């Protein structure tokens, strides 16, 4: 659980930096990163891609998922 929060926070912060230019705040970054991790895991599973189960693989999957989540939120807001 602690690793999920840490990886989610890092992934959410990175996604916020890449997609918006700044983060959303630590709590929202963690939430976006954790939900993005689940979304990224599902997305990569649907494509049949396995990055790995280590720290770096989890971070990449969560980052991609968080970026997709931010993109979807922006798409719905328009």
N, C-alpha and C positions, 0 to 999 in steps of 0.2 A: 504494500500500500504506500509506503514512504517513497519507494522508487518510482511508482506511478505518478505521484505528486511532483517529485523532482524532475523526472523526464517530461511530464506534462508542462511544468512551469518553463523549462528551457525551450521546449518545442513551441509553446504558445508565445513566448517572448520573441523567439527567432521569427516565427510566422508574422507576428505584429510588426517587426522591423522590416521584413521583406515585403509585406503587402501594404502597409500603411505608412511606413516610415518611422513609426513610434509604437510602443506597446500600448496595451489597454489598461494597464495597472496589474499588479501582481496577482490578485485574486482572479480577475477575468482571464489573464494569461494562463493561469493554471487550469481553469475550467476549459478554455479553448483547447489547450494542449491535451488534456485528458480525453475530452470528447473527440478531438482530432486523432488521438491514438486509436480509439475504437473505430472511427471512420476510416482511418488509414489501414488498419488491420483488415477490415471488411473489404475495402477497395482492392488492396493487394491480393487478398484471398480470392476475390472474384476474377482477377486477372491471372491467377495461378503463379504469382511471383512470391518467392520467399527470400527476404533480405537477410534474415538471421535472427537469432533470439538474444543476442548480446546487447550491450548498452548502446553501441553505435547503431545497430539495426533497429532497435526500438526507437531511438531518437529520430532516425530518418523516416520511419513509418509514421510516427506521431507528427513530425514536421510536415510531411506531405498531407496528412489528414487535416492538420490545423489550417494549412493553406487552402485546402479544398473547402473547409468549413467557413473560413472568412470569405472566400469567393462566393459561396452559396448565400451567405448572409447578405452580402452586398447586392447580389442578384435579386434577392427577395425584397430588399429595401427600395429598390428602384421601382 
